[in-house]
Amino acid sequence: MTNLEKIAIIDLGSNTARLLLVEVRDNGHFQIIDQLKEAPRLGEGMERDGFLKPQRIQDTVRVLKMFRKLCDSNGIERIIAVATAAVRRAKNQRSFLDEVSATCGIKLRVLSAEEEAMYVYRGVINTMDVPKGLILEIGGGSTKIVYYNRRSLLNHETLPFGAITLTELFASDGLSPNEQAEKIEEFFTEQLKRIEWLKDVDPEVQMIGVGGSFRNLCRMTKIMKKYQLKAIHNYVVTDTDFNHVYDLLKGLDLDRKKKIKGLSSGRADILPSALAAISAFKKYMNLGNVVISASGLRTGILFNYAVPTTMDKPISDVLTYSLNTITDFYGCNQTHTEHVVNLSVQLFKQLRVLHKFPRQYLKILKVAAYLYDTGRKIGFYNFEKHSGYVILNTQINGISHRDLVMASFVAANSAIEDINPYDWIRYRDLLTDEDADSVRKMGIMLRLADALDRGLSSVVKGIDCDILGDSVIMKTEVDNDASLELDTAIQISADFRKVFKKNLEIL
């Protein structure tokens, strides 16, 4: 039985303050159980003299008191609280930290620019399967650029301005919103030219966007496209979609911005500055699409706490770690789960001559097999539909949105009911009509694998399939009585014939 510890992560930025409440297990897995976000704008007005302003301090203390109350009501055992650019640069840093400690009972640790960049990197590298990435994180008071290749950090840079500071710097009278955006782009480009190592970045690198501005950009493009999947992590903002949002926003006044769906009211005035910086970065580095990461600094802190080895090297298999976290949370039988995954992989390989799927489809089947049992934890009847829902509505790291939706349909339709056309058409941006046949075939493989471990005893060790004429002869390698498993699998043969157009004989 694993032990649980309840911890809180507080991230006090220049624009927003965020609280995560997390259950951490001693096996290195963690689950977010609540979160709270407020925008006290601590860094606002600092550009003039370098001091945190009394009103901003007052608003921040009020927010942190709320955070403390939520921590106490949830029985939080440890609070890890960090402050970033605004507090790092503040001339009245010490008095502010003392006030927070005295009035809120929260000890803030001020991160150095390098520490902040490292946590952002670790948040991304432990949750994304992107071999070479160029991370851009635009905060309220600073901007981080991190470059990695083959899961190794190569370079990073922190620029001493962010969405708030850029907005204040270029908010002079007489400039139209479009002219402000142009000035910010020019200024940001000049700063990028001073970073020598940017010239050596691999041209095939993938741009990864981290932080509130990118999440807001993601929400706006999804609403415009009527994109149905809720997930933000791994969402791809195309070059066209970015330009559409940027062109729309940079010419509007604040009142009209606030009316745009998906644009947070607490970010409406500073998002155009962030988008101008992103635009300059994309042009300077000749980058196209941006992959959004929902994981950054807070996730990096969490990984370092829950899995201390990530301070030296990242999680080696992001997807499997993520899937194990979910099955652990649902209390699934880990031995059975891993055996069903193993048998699914064997079936995929043995039947390749029939299905002809590319190798990357194995990832889809693996996700469906790993999380197949989660549905039973919700309710036995129609558990497949519950499993599909879990896959669709849980953040699974290391997988694209298309593969995620495919895996959900594989699990949900493994019982070979007709796929609901209304469900299918919701994801027409991600799926094709041909994908429905792939879903049915992988669904049958998953059902067979599950049947072959019906007794939860791993009695069926291996599978060897011969395809002879109109039949598939499946020979099973067993090390004990497997009559229950074989009888359950044989009952699937009629559905197998419907989908694969072959008779199935199991020996």
C-alpha positions in Angstrom: 0.0 0.0 0.0 1.5 3.3 -1.0 1.5 6.3 1.4 0.0 9.6 0.5 1.3 13.1 1.3 -0.7 16.2 0.6 1.4 19.1 -0.6 0.7 22.6 -2.1 2.7 24.4 -4.7 2.4 28.2 -4.8 3.8 30.1 -7.8 3.8 33.9 -7.3 4.4 35.5 -10.6 4.4 39.1 -11.8 0.9 38.8 -13.1 -0.8 35.8 -11.5 -0.6 33.8 -8.3 -1.3 30.1 -8.7 -2.0 27.4 -6.1 -1.9 23.6 -6.8 -3.0 21.1 -4.2 -1.4 17.7 -4.9 -1.5 14.2 -3.5 2.0 12.7 -3.8 2.5 8.9 -3.4 5.7 7.4 -2.2 6.1 5.5 -5.5 6.7 8.8 -7.4 3.2 9.4 -8.8 1.2 12.5 -8.0 -2.3 13.8 -8.7 -3.6 17.4 -8.7 -6.7 17.5 -6.5 -7.5 21.3 -6.6 -6.1 24.5 -7.9 -6.8 28.2 -7.6 -5.6 31.1 -9.8 -5.8 34.9 -9.0 -4.3 37.9 -10.8 -3.0 40.4 -8.2 -0.6 41.9 -10.7 2.2 42.1 -8.2 4.7 43.4 -10.7 2.5 46.2 -12.1 4.1 49.7 -11.9 7.6 48.4 -11.0 9.2 49.8 -14.1 9.3 53.3 -12.7 11.4 52.8 -9.6 11.9 49.1 -8.9 9.5 48.9 -5.9 6.5 46.7 -5.4 3.6 49.0 -5.0 1.5 49.1 -1.8 -1.8 48.3 -3.5 -0.3 45.4 -5.4 1.2 44.1 -2.2 -2.1 44.4 -0.4 -3.9 42.5 -3.2 -1.2 39.8 -3.2 -1.4 39.3 0.6 -5.2 39.0 0.3 -4.8 36.3 -2.4 -2.1 34.4 -0.4 -4.4 34.4 2.7 -7.1 32.7 0.5 -4.5 30.2 -0.6 -3.5 29.5 3.0 -7.2 28.9 4.0 -7.6 26.4 1.1 -4.4 24.6 2.2 -5.6 24.4 5.8 -9.1 23.1 4.9 -7.5 20.4 2.8 -5.0 19.2 5.4 -2.0 20.2 3.4 1.2 18.9 5.1 3.8 20.9 3.2 3.7 24.2 1.2 6.4 24.8 -1.4 6.0 28.5 -2.3 8.2 30.3 -4.9 8.3 33.8 -6.2 9.7 34.8 -9.6 10.7 37.9 -11.6 8.8 40.7 -9.8 10.0 39.7 -6.3 13.4 38.8 -7.6 14.0 42.4 -8.9 12.1 44.3 -6.2 14.1 46.7 -4.0 11.6 46.1 -1.2 11.9 42.3 -1.5 12.9 41.7 2.1 10.0 43.7 3.7 7.5 42.0 1.3 8.7 38.5 2.1 8.6 39.3 5.9 5.0 40.6 5.6 3.9 37.5 3.7 5.5 35.2 6.3 4.0 37.1 9.2 0.4 37.6 7.8 0.0 34.4 5.8 2.3 31.9 7.4 3.9 31.3 4.0 7.6 31.3 3.4 8.3 32.3 -0.2 11.5 31.2 -1.8 12.7 33.7 -4.5 13.9 31.7 -7.5 16.9 32.9 -9.5 16.5 33.3 -13.2 18.4 30.1 -13.8 16.3 28.1 -11.3 13.1 29.3 -12.9 14.3 28.3 -16.4 15.4 24.9 -15.1 12.0 24.2 -13.5 10.2 25.2 -16.8 12.5 22.8 -18.7 11.8 20.0 -16.3 8.1 20.6 -16.4 8.2 20.2 -20.2 10.7 17.4 -20.6 8.9 15.1 -18.2 5.5 15.5 -19.8 6.2 15.9 -23.5 7.5 13.5 -26.2 9.2 16.1 -28.3 12.8 15.0 -29.2 14.2 18.5 -29.8 12.4 21.6 -28.5 12.8 25.3 -28.2 10.7 26.4 -25.2 9.4 30.0 -25.0 7.8 31.0 -21.7 6.4 34.5 -21.4 5.6 35.4 -17.8 4.4 38.8 -16.5 7.9 40.1 -15.7 10.4 37.9 -17.5 10.7 35.7 -20.6 12.5 32.3 -20.7 14.0 30.6 -23.7 15.2 27.1 -23.3 16.8 24.8 -26.0 17.2 21.1 -25.7 17.9 18.1 -28.0 17.7 14.4 -27.3 16.2 15.2 -23.9 19.4 17.1 -22.9 19.4 20.8 -22.0 21.7 22.7 -24.3 21.1 26.4 -23.6 18.8 28.8 -21.8 18.3 32.5 -21.5 16.1 34.7 -19.3 15.1 38.2 -20.6 14.2 40.7 -17.9 10.8 41.6 -19.3 7.4 39.9 -19.8 3.8 40.6 -20.8 3.3 43.2 -18.1 6.6 45.0 -18.5 6.4 45.1 -22.3 2.8 46.5 -22.0 4.0 49.3 -19.6 7.1 50.0 -21.7 5.2 50.7 -24.9 2.0 52.2 -23.4 3.0 55.7 -24.3 0.3 58.1 -25.5 -0.2 58.6 -29.2 0.6 55.0 -30.3 -2.2 53.0 -31.8 -2.6 49.3 -30.7 -1.1 48.3 -34.0 1.9 50.6 -33.6 2.5 49.4 -30.1 2.6 45.8 -31.4 5.1 46.8 -34.1 7.3 48.5 -31.6 7.3 45.5 -29.2 8.2 43.2 -32.1 11.1 45.5 -33.1 12.3 45.7 -29.5 12.0 41.9 -28.9 13.8 41.1 -32.1 16.8 43.3 -31.1 17.0 41.4 -27.7 17.0 38.1 -29.5 19.9 39.2 -31.8 22.1 39.5 -28.6 21.6 35.8 -27.8 24.5 34.1 -29.7 23.4 30.5 -29.3 20.1 31.1 -31.0 22.0 31.1 -34.3 23.0 27.5 -33.7 19.6 26.1 -33.0 18.6 23.0 -35.1 16.3 24.3 -37.9 14.0 21.3 -37.4 13.4 22.1 -33.7 9.8 22.2 -32.4 8.6 25.4 -30.7 6.9 24.7 -27.4 4.8 27.4 -25.7 4.6 27.6 -21.9 2.6 29.9 -19.6 -0.7 31.7 -19.3 -0.4 33.7 -22.5 0.0 30.5 -24.6 -2.8 28.8 -22.7 -5.0 31.8 -23.5 -4.0 31.6 -27.2 -4.9 27.9 -27.2 -8.3 28.5 -25.7 -9.1 31.3 -28.3 -8.1 29.2 -31.3 -10.0 26.2 -30.0 -13.2 28.3 -29.7 -12.7 29.8 -33.1 -12.3 26.3 -34.6 -15.0 24.7 -32.5 -12.4 22.2 -31.4 -14.1 19.6 -29.2 -11.2 18.1 -27.2 -10.8 19.9 -23.8 -7.1 19.1 -23.4 -4.6 22.0 -23.7 -1.4 20.0 -23.3 0.0 19.0 -26.7 -2.5 21.2 -28.6 -0.9 22.5 -31.8 -1.5 26.2 -32.7 -0.9 26.4 -36.4 0.9 29.3 -38.0 -2.3 30.4 -39.7 -4.3 30.2 -36.4 -1.7 32.2 -34.5 -1.7 35.0 -37.2 -5.5 35.1 -37.2 -5.7 35.7 -33.4 -2.7 38.1 -33.4 -4.2 40.2 -36.2 -7.5 40.2 -34.5 -6.3 41.3 -31.1 -3.6 43.8 -31.9 -6.0 46.3 -33.5 -8.7 46.3 -30.8 -9.2 48.5 -27.8 -9.4 47.0 -24.3 -13.2 47.0 -24.1 -13.6 45.1 -27.3 -10.8 42.7 -26.3 -12.6 41.8 -23.1 -15.6 40.6 -25.1 -13.6 38.0 -27.1 -14.5 34.4 -26.1 -11.7 32.5 -24.5 -9.7 35.6 -23.5 -9.2 35.9 -19.8 -10.4 39.3 -18.5 -7.3 39.4 -16.2 -5.0 39.1 -19.3 -6.9 41.1 -21.9 -4.7 44.2 -21.6 -1.3 42.3 -21.6 -2.0 39.4 -24.1 -1.3 41.6 -27.2 2.2 42.3 -25.9 2.8 38.6 -25.3 1.6 37.8 -28.8 3.8 40.5 -30.3 6.8 38.9 -28.6 5.7 35.4 -29.8 5.3 36.8 -33.4 8.8 38.3 -33.2 10.3 35.1 -31.9 8.6 32.9 -34.6 9.8 35.3 -37.4 13.4 35.6 -36.0 13.8 31.8 -35.6 11.7 30.9 -38.7 9.3 28.8 -36.8 5.8 27.6 -37.8 3.4 25.7 -35.5 3.6 26.0 -31.7 2.9 23.0 -29.4 1.3 24.2 -26.2 2.5 22.7 -22.9 0.2 22.9 -19.9 3.2 21.9 -17.8 5.9 24.4 -16.8 7.4 25.7 -13.6 4.9 24.2 -11.1 5.1 20.8 -12.8 8.9 21.0 -12.8 8.8 21.7 -9.0 6.4 18.8 -8.5 8.6 16.3 -10.5 11.7 17.3 -8.5 9.8 16.7 -5.2 7.9 13.5 -6.2 10.6 11.9 -8.4 14.0 13.4 -7.1 15.9 11.5 -9.8 14.5 14.0 -12.3 16.9 16.6 -10.9 19.7 14.7 -12.7 17.9 13.1 -15.7 14.3 13.3 -17.0 11.7 10.5 -17.0 12.8 8.1 -19.7 9.3 7.0 -20.9 6.9 10.0 -20.5 3.8 8.1 -21.7 4.3 5.0 -19.6 5.0 7.0 -16.5 1.8 9.0 -17.1 -0.3 5.9 -17.7 1.0 4.3 -14.6 0.1 7.4 -12.6 -3.5 7.1 -13.8 -3.9 3.4 -13.2 -2.4 3.9 -9.7 -4.9 6.6 -9.0 -7.8 4.3 -10.0 -6.4 1.4 -8.0 -6.2 -0.9 -11.0 -4.6 -4.3 -10.8 -1.1 -3.5 -12.1 -0.1 -7.0 -13.0 -3.3 -7.6 -15.0 -2.9 -4.2 -16.7 0.6 -4.8 -17.8 -0.2 -8.3 -19.0 -3.2 -7.0 -21.1 -0.8 -4.4 -22.6 1.8 -7.1 -23.3 -0.8 -9.4 -25.0 -2.2 -6.4 -27.0 1.3 -5.7 -28.3 1.7 -9.4 -29.3 -1.6 -9.4 -31.1 -0.7 -6.2 -32.9 2.6 -7.7 -34.2 1.1 -11.1 -35.0 -1.8 -9.7 -37.0 0.2 -7.0 -38.8 -0.2 -8.7 -42.2 -4.0 -8.3 -41.8 -4.2 -4.8 -40.3 -1.1 -3.2 -42.0 -1.1 -0.4 -39.4 2.1 1.8 -39.1 4.2 1.3 -36.0 3.0 4.5 -34.3 -0.5 2.9 -34.0 1.0 0.7 -31.3 1.0 3.8 -29.0 -2.8 4.2 -29.5 -3.4 0.5 -28.6 -1.1 0.7 -25.6 -3.0 3.7 -24.1 -6.4 2.0 -24.6 -5.0 -1.3 -23.1 -3.4 0.5 -20.1 -6.5 2.4 -19.2 -9.1 -0.3 -20.1 -9.6 -1.3 -16.5 -10.2 2.2 -15.3 -13.8 2.0 -16.6 -14.5 -1.0 -14.4 -13.7 1.2 -11.4 -16.5 3.5 -12.3 -19.1 0.8 -13.1 -19.0 -2.7 -14.6 -21.9 -2.4 -17.0 -20.7 -0.6 -20.2 -17.3 -0.2 -18.6 -15.8 0.3 -22.0 -17.6 3.6 -22.4 -16.3 4.7 -19.0 -12.8 3.8 -20.1 -13.1 5.8 -23.2 -14.3 8.8 -21.2 -11.4 8.5 -18.8 -8.9 8.5 -21.7 -10.6 11.5 -23.3 -10.8 13.6 -20.1 -7.5 12.9 -18.3 -4.2 14.6 -19.1 -2.1 11.9 -20.6 1.4 13.0 -21.4 3.5 12.0 -24.3 0.7 11.5 -26.9 -0.8 13.7 -29.6 -4.5 14.8 -29.5 -5.3 12.6 -32.5 -3.8 9.5 -30.9 -5.6 10.3 -27.6 -9.0 10.5 -29.3 -8.3 7.3 -31.3 -7.3 5.5 -28.1 -10.6 6.7 -26.5 -12.6 5.2 -29.3 -10.6 2.0 -29.3 -11.5 1.4 -25.6 -15.1 2.6 -25.8 -15.9 0.6 -28.9 -14.0 -2.6 -28.2 -17.4 -4.4 -27.8 -18.0 -3.8 -31.5 -21.1 -1.7 -31.2 -21.5 0.7 -34.1 -19.5 3.9 -33.4 -21.9 6.7 -32.6 -21.7 9.0 -35.7 -22.4 12.1 -33.5 -19.5 11.3 -31.3 -17.2 10.6 -34.3 -18.1 13.8 -36.1 -17.2 16.0 -33.1 -13.6 15.1 -33.8 -13.6 15.6 -37.6 -10.6 17.9 -37.2 -8.6 15.0 -36.0 -10.1 11.8 -37.5 -10.9 10.5 -41.0 -13.5 8.0 -42.1 -10.8 5.4 -42.6 -9.8 5.7 -38.9 -13.1 4.1 -37.9 -12.0 0.8 -39.4 -8.7 1.1 -37.5 -10.5 1.7 -34.3 -12.7 -1.4 -34.7 -9.7 -3.6 -35.5 -7.7 -2.4 -32.5 -10.8 -2.7 -30.3 -11.0 -6.4 -31.2 -7.3 -6.9 -30.4 -7.8 -5.2 -27.0 -10.9 -7.3 -26.2 -9.0 -10.5 -27.0 -6.0 -9.5 -24.9 -8.3 -8.7 -22.0 -10.1 -12.1 -22.4 -6.8 -14.0 -22.4 -6.2 -12.7 -18.9 -9.8 -13.2 -17.6 -8.6 -15.0 -14.5 -6.1 -12.3 -13.7 -3.3 -14.9 -13.4 -1.2 -14.3 -16.5 -1.7 -17.9 -17.4 -1.5 -17.2 -21.2 2.1 -16.3 -21.7 2.3 -15.9 -25.4 0.5 -15.9 -28.7 1.5 -17.2 -32.2 -0.8 -16.5 -35.1 -0.8 -18.3 -38.5 -2.9 -16.9 -41.2 -4.1 -19.6 -43.5 -6.6 -18.8 -46.3 -9.7 -17.4 -44.7 -8.7 -18.4 -41.1 -6.4 -17.1 -38.3 -5.1 -19.9 -36.2 -4.1 -18.5 -32.8 -1.8 -20.9 -30.8 -1.5 -19.9 -27.1 1.4 -20.7 -24.9 0.1 -21.5 -21.4 1.7 -22.6 -18.1 -1.5 -23.8 -16.3 -5.2 -24.4 -16.9 -6.4 -21.7 -19.2 -9.9 -23.0 -20.0 -11.5 -19.8 -18.6 -9.3 -17.6 -20.7 -9.6 -19.6 -23.9 -13.4 -20.0 -23.6 -13.8 -16.2 -23.1 -11.6 -15.5 -26.1 -13.5 -17.9 -28.4 -16.7 -16.0 -27.7 -15.1 -13.0 -29.5 -14.5 -15.0 -32.7 -17.8 -13.9 -34.4 -16.9 -10.2 -33.9 -13.4 -10.9 -35.1 -14.8 -12.3 -38.3 -17.0 -9.2 -38.8 -14.0 -6.9 -38.5 -11.1 -8.8 -40.0 -13.1 -10.9 -42.5 -11.3 -14.1 -41.2 -12.4 -17.0 -39.1 -10.6 -17.2 -35.7 -9.5 -20.5 -34.2 -7.9 -20.5 -30.8 -5.7 -23.5 -29.7 
